[in-house]
Amino acid sequence: MEIDWNKNPLIPAIAQDASSNEVLMLAYMNKEALELTLSTGYAHYFSRSKQRIWKKGESSGHTQEIVDVLIDCDGDTIVLKINQEGVACHTGRRSCFFTSIKDNKEILSKEVDIDSIYSVVDTLYHTILERKNAPKEQKSWTKKLLDDKELLLSKIREEADEVCVAIDKESDEQVIYESADLLYHTLVGLGYREVSPDRVKQELARRFGMSGIEEKESRTK
């Protein structure tokens, strides 16, 4: 059976432990990701938030070695039988499925300190997304910002102005402090739009070796 990529440019890919049959995570693949998975023997996915191909474990080292690839009867979903190196979930848990809706509690504890794996920006962004999906009764400043777009936008403007004032008139320590505030609120804004900071990194990488004038002209093309 073959996948109709014209009909389904992205298909769900379930990662399952080859020995225990434990379901570890679900992600998505396009044709290129599947081809890379089959040719390299390690799981590759297409990230909808990063809008690019990524190899599982490219940052953490927690790779997924392929044992087998199974396709379902409709030809639009696959199961990866894998040997998981480390943990599958970016939270530091072995499986991404660790919260019981029925009991409203976490059933798996963290196995890995994610702060030692991911950059502080990536960790903070994932935390922001967790706050976004948290129940309304769970209160936090991040949740309040995500639930009030006008407040969020006003805080980004306010923090940007405070960075300008600090750069112009204040100490290096204050510049750092205000820049951290601006970065946090900007990340909340990215979380509100569900735009991964990885896409900002990709844009910065694209601009390397390009003059400011060239970059501005490229926006109109």
C-alpha positions as CSV (number, residue, x, y, z in Angstrom):
1,M,0.0,0.0,0.0
2,E,1.2,3.5,-0.9
3,I,0.5,6.8,0.7
4,D,-1.4,9.3,-1.5
5,W,0.8,12.4,-0.7
6,N,-1.4,14.6,-2.9
7,K,-4.4,13.8,-0.8
8,N,-2.5,13.8,2.6
9,P,0.7,16.0,2.5
10,L,1.0,15.4,6.2
11,I,0.2,12.1,7.9
12,P,0.2,11.2,11.6
13,A,3.1,9.1,12.8
14,I,2.8,7.2,16.1
15,A,6.1,6.3,17.8
16,Q,5.7,3.0,19.7
17,D,8.4,1.2,21.8
18,A,9.4,-1.9,19.8
19,S,9.8,-4.0,23.0
20,S,7.0,-2.9,25.3
21,N,4.5,-1.5,22.7
22,E,4.2,1.6,24.8
23,V,2.9,4.6,22.8
24,L,5.5,7.3,23.3
25,M,4.5,10.2,21.0
26,L,2.6,11.3,18.0
27,A,4.0,13.7,15.3
28,Y,3.5,14.3,11.6
29,M,5.5,13.3,8.5
30,N,5.6,14.6,5.0
31,K,7.0,12.6,2.1
32,E,10.6,13.9,2.7
33,A,10.5,13.1,6.4
34,L,9.4,9.5,5.7
35,E,12.1,9.1,3.1
36,L,14.7,10.3,5.5
37,T,13.4,8.0,8.2
38,L,13.6,5.0,5.9
39,S,17.0,5.9,4.5
40,T,18.8,6.9,7.7
41,G,17.1,4.4,10.1
42,Y,16.2,7.2,12.5
43,A,12.9,9.0,12.9
44,H,12.4,12.3,11.2
45,Y,9.3,14.4,11.3
46,F,7.8,17.5,9.9
47,S,7.2,20.1,12.6
48,R,4.0,22.1,12.0
49,S,5.2,24.8,14.5
50,K,8.7,25.0,13.1
51,Q,7.7,24.5,9.5
52,R,10.6,22.3,8.8
53,I,12.0,18.7,8.8
54,W,13.5,17.7,12.1
55,K,15.3,14.6,13.3
56,K,14.0,13.4,16.7
57,G,16.8,14.1,19.2
58,E,18.6,16.7,17.0
59,S,18.9,18.9,20.1
60,S,18.6,16.5,23.0
61,G,20.3,13.4,21.6
62,H,17.2,11.4,22.4
63,T,16.9,9.7,19.1
64,Q,14.5,7.1,17.8
65,E,16.1,4.1,16.0
66,I,13.7,2.5,13.6
67,V,12.9,-1.2,14.0
68,D,9.9,-1.3,11.7
69,V,7.4,1.0,10.0
70,L,3.8,0.0,9.7
71,I,1.0,1.6,7.6
72,D,-2.7,1.4,8.4
73,C,-5.4,0.0,6.2
74,D,-6.4,3.4,4.9
75,G,-2.8,4.3,4.0
76,D,-2.9,7.6,5.9
77,T,-1.3,6.8,9.2
78,I,1.9,5.0,10.2
79,V,3.3,3.5,13.3
80,L,7.0,3.6,14.0
81,K,8.4,0.7,16.0
82,I,11.4,2.2,17.6
83,N,14.2,1.9,20.1
84,Q,14.0,5.1,22.1
85,E,17.3,6.6,23.3
86,G,16.5,8.7,26.4
87,V,13.0,10.0,26.6
88,A,10.4,10.8,23.9
89,C,8.8,13.9,25.4
90,H,10.3,17.4,25.5
91,T,9.0,17.7,29.1
92,G,11.6,15.1,30.2
93,R,9.1,12.2,30.5
94,R,9.4,8.9,28.7
95,S,6.1,9.3,26.9
96,C,4.1,12.4,25.8
97,F,1.0,10.8,27.1
98,F,1.3,11.5,30.9
99,T,-1.8,13.3,31.9
100,S,-5.1,11.5,32.8
101,I,-8.2,13.4,31.8
102,K,-10.3,11.1,33.9
103,D,-8.4,11.7,37.1
104,N,-7.0,15.1,36.2
105,K,-3.5,14.3,37.2
106,E,-0.1,13.4,35.8
107,I,0.7,9.7,35.8
108,L,4.3,9.9,34.7
109,S,7.1,11.7,36.4
110,K,10.0,13.4,34.7
111,E,13.1,11.3,34.0
112,V,15.3,13.9,32.5
113,D,16.2,17.5,33.5
114,I,15.2,19.3,30.3
115,D,17.1,22.5,31.4
116,S,20.3,20.6,30.6
117,I,19.1,19.7,27.1
118,Y,17.2,22.6,25.6
119,S,18.0,26.3,25.5
120,V,16.2,28.5,28.0
121,V,14.3,30.1,25.1
122,D,12.9,26.7,23.9
123,T,12.1,25.6,27.5
124,L,10.3,28.8,28.2
125,Y,8.3,28.7,25.0
126,H,7.1,25.1,25.7
127,T,6.2,26.3,29.3
128,I,4.2,29.1,27.7
129,L,2.3,26.6,25.5
130,E,1.6,24.5,28.6
131,R,0.1,27.6,30.3
132,K,-2.0,28.3,27.2
133,N,-3.6,24.9,27.3
134,A,-4.0,24.9,31.1
135,P,-7.6,25.0,32.7
136,K,-9.0,28.5,33.1
137,E,-9.0,28.1,36.9
138,Q,-5.2,27.7,36.8
139,K,-4.0,31.3,37.4
140,S,-0.6,32.7,36.2
141,W,0.6,35.9,34.6
142,T,1.4,34.0,31.4
143,K,-2.1,32.6,31.3
144,K,-3.6,36.1,32.0
145,L,-1.6,37.5,29.0
146,L,-2.6,34.7,26.7
147,D,-6.3,35.2,27.6
148,D,-6.2,39.0,27.1
149,K,-4.7,40.0,23.7
150,E,-4.9,43.7,24.3
151,L,-3.0,43.3,27.6
152,L,-0.4,41.2,25.9
153,L,0.1,43.7,23.1
154,S,0.3,46.6,25.5
155,K,3.0,44.8,27.6
156,I,5.1,44.1,24.6
157,R,5.0,47.8,23.6
158,E,5.7,48.9,27.2
159,E,8.7,46.5,27.5
160,A,10.1,47.6,24.1
161,D,10.0,51.2,25.2
162,E,11.7,50.3,28.6
163,V,14.5,48.6,26.7
164,C,15.1,51.7,24.6
165,V,15.2,53.9,27.7
166,A,17.6,51.5,29.4
167,I,19.9,51.4,26.4
168,D,19.9,55.2,26.2
169,K,20.3,56.1,29.9
170,E,20.7,53.2,32.3
171,S,23.2,50.6,33.5
172,D,24.2,47.4,31.6
173,E,22.4,45.4,34.3
174,Q,19.2,47.3,33.7
175,V,19.6,46.8,29.9
176,I,19.8,43.0,30.6
177,Y,16.8,43.1,33.0
178,E,14.6,45.0,30.6
179,S,15.7,42.9,27.6
180,A,14.7,39.7,29.5
181,D,11.3,41.2,30.2
182,L,10.9,42.0,26.5
183,L,12.0,38.6,25.4
184,Y,9.6,36.9,27.8
185,H,6.6,38.9,26.6
186,T,7.6,38.5,23.0
187,L,7.7,34.7,23.5
188,V,4.2,34.9,25.1
189,G,3.2,36.7,21.9
190,L,4.7,33.9,19.8
191,G,2.9,31.4,21.9
192,Y,-0.4,33.2,21.4
193,R,0.1,32.9,17.7
194,E,1.7,29.4,18.1
195,V,4.7,30.5,16.1
196,S,7.8,28.6,17.2
197,P,10.9,30.7,18.1
198,D,12.7,28.2,15.8
199,R,11.1,30.0,12.9
200,V,12.6,33.2,14.1
201,K,16.0,31.5,14.2
202,Q,15.5,30.3,10.7
203,E,14.8,33.8,9.5
204,L,17.9,35.2,11.2
205,A,19.9,32.4,9.6
206,R,18.5,33.3,6.2
207,R,19.7,36.9,6.6
208,F,23.3,36.0,7.3
209,G,25.5,37.4,4.5
210,M,22.7,39.6,3.3
211,S,22.8,43.4,3.6
212,G,20.0,45.3,5.3
213,I,19.0,46.9,2.0
214,E,18.9,43.5,0.2
215,E,16.8,42.0,3.1
216,K,14.2,44.8,2.9
217,E,14.0,44.5,-0.9
218,S,13.5,40.7,-0.6
219,R,10.3,41.3,1.4
220,T,8.5,42.9,-1.5
221,K,9.4,40.1,-3.9
